[in-house]
């Protein structure tokens, strides 16, 4: 059965049941590694949150006896192994041309070169008259070659006619008649002595670039000015590095998309934001489909159908929500097996998010199964999805930076814990409200701690990664050597006070 985007914390069957208290709330300088109410369920690698509403209309079909992986025991990847496996399994998507309107933010794969002079003809920089020689000038038809002492009307950007030596601005000329009553152009208005000089107000050909000049070099991330320059050079599309096209398959018959849900229903937390997060991680989210909990719906959702917004090509990655457990109503593995796919990652020894699954189908598509609880899903996406999308999009494995821990974190043997944290006085303290079904703690977090199974001491450096929408994790500050000062006598009481203040201070109790 598909796990809902948000689950009630009182579900006893949940593998990641929301703890009664806050898992990461520091009490007396210590954040507990495990909650008594949920630790036993969490430790079972095959468990996943049960759906709040169930599968109506008999859609929840039991797994077929003897089905591959139905009750198989397996060793989950460690957090580090899962990241590396997700990154190593994918090859970069080849470069391809995209229309200019889709090129902003993409990495240029081939130089943009001037195919011809830019501009490719001499043009007027002003509205006025193209003139040959000194005035007064006899008016000629626009566009015709000009003989000496002739002029013709021209607009900004207009082609300079043959014979023209300069452009006289509109405000510097006056139309009048000669003695015979024929129209002529004379200087007047704001004209200055000697105006116009030869070449004045004429944009010369090749003034911006000559044919063959490199306008933008490969490797640049294109901005709007680059795209405008490419358009000036006559390009309709540019060659860019490939990016993975992503399809979202959101599941759950109990999910509602608007308003306050009734008991037994849960609000959709994935629909409004998951596509945006995928884009932040380097994917191109081109389709979002919602299905119920039935096995037939799962198979149909995973079918190789073209995406209209991706030129009717199939997605490179399908991301599903829920259904990654091992109960008879969780269909991820069964559907992948029926489609001939293979499991690359089948669970991760981490919390929250351990039911994450990554598979590859015979046609080359990857299927990333996220748990149904929202925080668990975001941690699984950061652990498995971010490296996968980076590899497909010619990127690097997302960085992990160390930060000093602002509290002591107890051991949790065999599991890595991912804890959203806030920086207080340069130290990382676990945020509150970080149960698997909660989002409040993540909403105010500065990053995520990667707490090793053996725990962390107060002040110890601990790995951490940035959130897709947040700033980079700051580099730890190195202590600068203090200049030596003359020794002076101090009382034993002062010495004891200084010694007590020399170590790290637990600021975690300041968190709301």
C-alpha positions in Angstrom: 0.0 0.0 0.0 1.4 3.4 -0.9 2.6 5.4 2.0 1.1 8.9 2.3 3.1 12.0 2.0 2.3 12.8 5.6 1.5 10.2 8.2 0.1 10.3 11.7 2.7 9.8 14.3 0.5 7.3 16.2 0.7 4.6 13.5 2.2 1.6 15.4 3.0 -0.2 12.1 5.1 2.6 10.8 8.8 1.8 10.2 9.4 5.5 10.6 6.6 6.4 13.0 6.8 10.0 14.2 8.1 9.9 17.7 6.0 11.0 20.6 8.7 13.5 21.5 11.2 15.2 19.3 14.1 13.0 18.2 16.6 15.7 18.1 15.5 18.0 20.9 18.6 18.5 23.2 17.9 17.9 26.8 20.8 18.6 29.2 23.2 18.8 26.2 22.2 15.4 24.7 20.1 14.4 21.7 18.8 10.9 22.0 19.6 8.5 19.3 16.4 6.5 19.4 12.9 6.9 20.7 11.4 4.0 22.7 8.1 4.2 20.9 9.5 3.8 17.4 12.9 2.3 17.6 11.8 -1.3 17.3 9.7 -0.6 14.2 12.4 1.5 12.7 15.0 -1.2 13.0 13.1 -3.6 10.8 14.5 -3.0 7.3 11.5 -4.3 5.5 8.9 -2.0 7.1 7.4 1.2 5.7 4.6 3.5 6.9 1.2 2.1 6.3 -1.3 4.2 4.4 -3.6 6.3 6.5 -6.7 5.6 4.5 -6.0 2.1 3.1 -6.6 1.0 -0.4 -10.2 1.4 -1.3 -12.2 -0.6 -3.7 -10.0 -3.7 -3.4 -7.1 -2.1 -5.1 -4.6 -3.4 -2.6 -3.6 -6.7 -4.1 -1.4 -9.1 -2.2 2.0 -10.0 -3.6 2.1 -13.2 -5.6 3.6 -16.2 -3.7 7.2 -16.7 -4.7 7.5 -13.3 -6.1 11.2 -12.1 -6.2 12.1 -10.1 -3.1 8.7 -10.7 -1.5 10.2 -11.6 1.8 13.9 -11.7 1.0 16.4 -10.6 3.6 19.0 -8.2 2.4 21.8 -6.1 3.8 21.0 -2.4 3.3 23.6 0.0 1.9 25.3 2.3 4.3 24.6 6.0 3.8 28.0 6.5 2.1 27.6 3.4 -0.1 24.1 4.4 -1.2 25.3 7.9 -2.3 28.3 6.4 -4.2 26.2 3.6 -5.8 23.6 6.1 -7.0 26.3 8.3 -8.5 28.3 5.4 -10.1 25.3 3.6 -11.7 24.5 6.4 -14.2 26.4 7.8 -17.2 26.1 11.5 -18.2 23.3 12.2 -20.7 24.9 13.2 -24.1 24.8 16.8 -25.2 21.9 17.9 -27.4 20.6 21.1 -29.0 17.8 23.0 -27.2 15.8 26.0 -28.4 17.0 29.3 -27.1 14.0 29.8 -24.9 15.0 26.7 -23.0 18.8 27.4 -22.8 19.0 29.7 -19.8 20.7 27.9 -16.9 22.0 25.1 -19.1 25.8 24.4 -19.6 27.0 25.2 -23.1 28.5 22.1 -24.8 29.9 23.8 -28.0 31.2 27.3 -28.6 28.8 29.9 -29.9 30.6 31.3 -32.9 29.8 34.4 -35.1 28.7 32.9 -38.4 29.0 36.3 -40.0 30.0 39.9 -39.1 28.0 41.4 -36.2 26.4 43.5 -37.2 26.6 42.2 -40.7 25.8 45.5 -42.4 26.4 49.2 -41.6 23.3 50.7 -40.0 22.1 53.9 -38.6 22.3 54.6 -34.9 19.7 57.4 -35.1 16.5 58.4 -36.7 17.2 61.1 -39.3 18.7 61.3 -42.8 21.6 59.4 -44.5 23.7 62.1 -46.2 26.5 62.3 -48.7 28.8 65.4 -48.5 27.8 68.8 -47.0 24.5 70.5 -47.1 22.1 71.6 -48.2 21.0 68.2 -49.5 18.6 67.3 -52.2 16.2 64.6 -51.0 16.3 61.2 -52.7 14.2 58.1 -52.4 15.0 56.0 -49.4 17.3 53.0 -50.1 18.8 54.3 -53.3 22.5 55.1 -53.7 23.3 58.7 -52.8 25.1 61.1 -55.0 27.1 64.0 -53.5 24.8 66.5 -51.7 21.9 64.1 -51.5 20.1 62.7 -48.5 17.4 60.2 -47.7 15.2 59.4 -44.7 16.6 56.6 -42.5 15.5 55.1 -39.1 17.5 53.6 -36.3 18.9 50.2 -37.5 18.3 51.0 -41.1 20.7 49.9 -43.8 23.1 52.7 -44.8 22.6 53.3 -48.5 25.6 53.2 -50.8 27.3 56.6 -51.0 26.2 57.8 -47.6 28.9 59.2 -45.4 27.1 60.0 -42.2 23.7 60.3 -40.5 22.1 63.6 -39.6 19.8 63.4 -36.6 16.2 64.4 -36.9 16.6 67.2 -34.4 19.6 68.6 -36.3 17.9 69.0 -39.7 15.2 71.2 -41.2 13.2 70.5 -44.3 12.7 73.5 -46.5 12.6 74.5 -50.2 15.2 76.0 -52.6 14.7 79.0 -54.9 13.0 76.8 -57.3 10.6 75.4 -54.7 12.1 72.0 -54.6 12.4 70.3 -51.1 15.9 70.3 -49.6 17.4 69.4 -46.2 19.4 72.0 -44.3 21.1 72.1 -40.9 19.1 73.6 -38.1 17.6 72.9 -34.7 20.2 71.5 -32.4 22.8 71.1 -35.1 26.4 71.8 -34.1 29.1 73.3 -36.3 30.6 70.7 -38.6 27.8 68.3 -38.1 27.6 65.6 -39.3 31.2 64.4 -39.4 32.1 61.5 -41.7 30.9 58.2 -40.1 28.9 60.0 -37.4 25.9 58.0 -36.1 26.8 55.0 -38.3 27.2 51.6 -36.7 29.9 49.9 -38.8 29.7 46.3 -39.9 31.6 43.8 -37.7 31.7 46.4 -34.9 30.7 43.8 -32.3 32.3 40.7 -33.8 33.9 39.5 -37.0 32.9 36.2 -38.6 34.5 33.3 -36.8 34.9 35.1 -33.5 34.0 33.0 -30.4 31.1 34.7 -28.7 30.6 32.3 -25.8 32.9 29.4 -24.9 31.7 25.9 -24.0 31.4 25.2 -20.3 29.6 28.4 -19.5 26.3 28.3 -17.7 24.1 30.3 -20.0 22.3 33.4 -18.7 19.8 35.6 -20.6 22.5 37.8 -22.0 24.2 34.8 -23.5 21.0 33.7 -25.1 20.3 37.2 -26.5 23.9 37.2 -28.0 23.3 33.8 -29.6 20.1 35.1 -31.1 21.9 38.2 -32.5 24.4 35.7 -34.1 21.5 33.9 -35.8 21.2 30.9 -33.6 17.8 29.2 -33.1 19.2 26.6 -30.7 22.4 25.9 -28.9 24.2 22.7 -27.9 24.1 22.1 -24.2 25.1 19.3 -21.8 22.4 16.8 -21.1 20.1 17.0 -18.2 17.8 14.2 -16.9 14.1 14.4 -17.7 12.1 13.4 -14.6 8.6 12.1 -14.2 6.9 12.3 -10.8 4.6 9.4 -9.9 2.7 10.5 -6.8 0.7 7.7 -5.1 -1.9 7.4 -2.4 -5.6 7.1 -2.4 -5.9 8.9 0.9 -4.2 12.0 -0.3 -6.1 15.3 -0.8 -4.7 18.2 -2.7 -6.7 21.1 -1.2 -8.0 22.3 2.1 -7.7 20.7 5.6 -7.9 16.9 5.4 -10.4 15.0 7.4 -9.4 12.2 9.8 -8.1 9.3 7.7 -7.0 11.6 4.9 -3.7 13.4 4.5 -2.7 16.5 2.7 -0.4 16.2 -0.3 3.0 17.6 0.6 4.8 16.4 -2.6 2.7 17.9 -5.3 3.4 21.6 -4.5 7.2 21.3 -4.1 8.8 18.1 -5.2 9.1 19.2 -8.9 10.9 22.4 -7.8 13.3 20.4 -5.6 14.1 18.1 -8.5 14.9 21.2 -10.7 17.2 22.5 -7.9 19.0 19.2 -8.0 19.6 19.4 -11.7 16.6 17.5 -13.2 14.0 18.7 -15.7 10.7 17.8 -14.2 8.4 17.5 -17.3 5.5 15.4 -16.0 3.6 14.8 -12.7 1.0 12.1 -12.4 -1.1 11.1 -9.4 -2.3 7.5 -9.0 -4.0 5.4 -6.3 -2.7 2.4 -4.5 -3.6 -0.4 -6.9 -1.0 -2.6 -8.6 -2.4 -2.0 -12.1 -2.1 1.8 -11.6 1.5 1.3 -10.6 2.3 -0.7 -13.7 0.6 1.9 -15.9 2.4 4.7 -14.2 5.8 3.1 -14.9 5.0 2.3 -18.5 7.4 3.7 -21.2 5.1 6.5 -22.4 6.4 9.6 -24.1 6.3 13.0 -22.4 4.8 15.7 -24.5 6.9 18.4 -23.0 10.1 16.3 -23.7 9.5 15.9 -27.4 7.5 12.7 -26.7 10.6 11.0 -25.3 10.4 8.9 -22.1 11.7 10.2 -18.8 15.3 9.4 -17.8 14.2 9.1 -14.2 10.8 8.2 -12.6 10.5 9.3 -9.0 7.7 7.6 -7.0 6.4 8.4 -3.5 5.4 5.6 -1.2 5.0 1.9 -1.8 8.6 1.0 -1.1 7.8 -1.2 1.9 7.5 -5.0 1.8 3.8 -5.4 2.7 1.3 -7.0 0.3 0.1 -3.6 -0.7 3.5 -2.0 -1.4 4.0 -2.5 -5.2 7.3 -0.9 -6.1 9.5 -4.1 -6.2 6.8 -6.2 -7.8 6.2 -3.7 -10.6 9.9 -3.3 -11.2 10.3 -7.1 -11.4 7.4 -7.5 -13.8 9.0 -4.9 -16.1 12.3 -6.7 -16.0 14.1 -4.2 -13.9 16.9 -4.7 -11.4 17.3 -3.2 -7.9 20.5 -1.1 -7.5 19.7 0.1 -3.9 17.2 -1.8 -1.8 17.1 0.1 1.4 19.6 2.3 3.2 20.8 1.9 6.8 19.8 5.4 7.7 17.0 7.2 9.5 14.8 8.6 8.4 14.4 7.4 4.8 15.7 3.8 5.0 13.0 2.3 2.7 14.5 4.2 -0.3 14.9 2.0 -3.4 16.6 2.7 -6.7 16.0 0.5 -9.7 16.9 0.4 -13.4 14.6 -0.8 -16.1 15.7 -2.6 -19.3 15.1 0.5 -21.4 17.6 2.4 -19.3 15.2 4.4 -17.2 15.9 4.7 -13.5 13.1 4.5 -11.0 13.7 6.1 -7.6 11.3 5.0 -4.9 10.9 7.6 -2.0 9.2 6.7 1.3 5.8 8.1 1.8 6.6 10.3 4.9 7.7 13.8 3.7 10.9 14.3 5.8 11.9 10.7 5.1 11.3 11.3 1.4 13.5 14.4 1.4 16.3 12.6 3.1 16.1 9.8 0.6 16.0 12.2 -2.2 19.1 13.9 -0.9 20.9 10.6 -0.3 20.1 8.8 -3.5 18.3 11.2 -5.9 20.8 14.1 -5.7 23.9 11.9 -6.7 21.8 10.2 -9.4 20.7 13.4 -11.0 24.2 14.9 -10.7 25.7 11.9 -12.5 23.2 12.1 -15.3 23.7 15.8 -15.6 27.5 15.9 -15.9 27.8 17.0 -12.3 29.9 15.9 -9.3 28.9 14.0 -6.2 27.2 16.5 -4.0 29.7 17.8 -1.4 29.7 16.9 2.3 31.2 19.5 4.7 32.1 19.1 8.4 30.6 21.3 11.1 31.1 21.3 14.8 28.3 19.6 16.7 26.5 21.9 19.2 25.4 18.9 21.3 26.2 15.3 22.2 24.4 12.7 20.0 24.2 9.2 21.4 25.1 6.2 19.4 22.6 4.3 17.2 24.5 1.2 16.1 24.1 0.1 12.5 22.4 3.3 11.3 23.3 6.7 10.1 21.0 9.4 11.3 20.2 12.5 9.1 19.3 15.4 11.4 18.2 18.8 10.1 20.2 21.4 12.1 20.4 25.0 12.8 23.6 27.0 13.3 23.9 28.6 16.7 27.1 30.6 17.3 28.9 28.6 14.6 27.9 25.2 15.9 25.3 22.8 14.5 22.4 21.9 16.9 19.7 19.4 15.8 16.4 21.1 15.0 13.2 20.2 16.7 10.1 18.8 15.0 12.0 16.3 12.8 9.9 13.2 12.9 9.7 11.3 9.6 6.3 12.8 8.9 7.1 16.3 9.9 8.4 19.3 7.9 8.6 22.0 10.5 12.2 21.3 11.5 13.4 21.1 7.9 11.7 24.3 7.0 13.9 26.3 9.4 17.1 24.2 9.0 20.5 25.4 7.8 21.5 22.0 6.6 21.5 18.3 7.5 23.9 16.5 9.9 25.1 13.0 8.9 25.4 11.4 12.3 27.5 8.2 12.3 26.3 5.1 14.1 28.8 5.6 17.0 27.4 9.0 17.8 29.0 12.4 18.2 30.6 14.3 21.1 29.9 17.9 21.9 32.1 20.0 19.8 33.2 17.2 17.6 33.3 17.7 13.8 30.4 15.9 12.1 29.6 15.6 8.3 26.8 17.7 7.0 25.3 18.6 3.6 23.4 21.7 2.4 19.8 21.8 1.5 19.0 22.2 -2.2 17.4 25.6 -1.5 19.9 26.8 1.1 23.4 28.2 1.2 26.5 26.1 1.2 27.7 24.7 4.5 30.2 27.2 5.9 33.9 26.2 6.1 34.9 25.6 9.7 36.9 28.5 11.1 40.5 27.8 12.0 41.7 29.2 15.3 44.2 32.0 14.8 47.2 31.9 17.2 47.0 34.5 19.8 49.9 36.7 20.6 51.7 35.8 23.7 51.1 38.2 26.6 53.3 38.5 29.7 52.4 36.1 32.4 50.6 37.6 35.4 49.5 36.3 38.6 45.9 35.2 39.0 43.9 33.8 41.8 42.9 30.1 41.8 39.3 31.1 41.5 39.9 33.0 38.3 42.0 30.2 36.8 39.2 27.7 37.5 36.6 29.9 35.8 38.8 30.3 32.7 39.3 26.5 32.5 35.6 25.9 32.7 35.0 28.3 29.8 37.7 26.9 27.5 35.6 24.0 26.0 32.6 24.1 23.7 29.3 25.2 25.0 26.0 23.4 24.3 23.7 26.0 22.8 21.0 23.5 21.6 18.7 24.4 24.5 18.2 27.8 22.8 16.3 26.3 19.9 12.5 26.7 19.9 
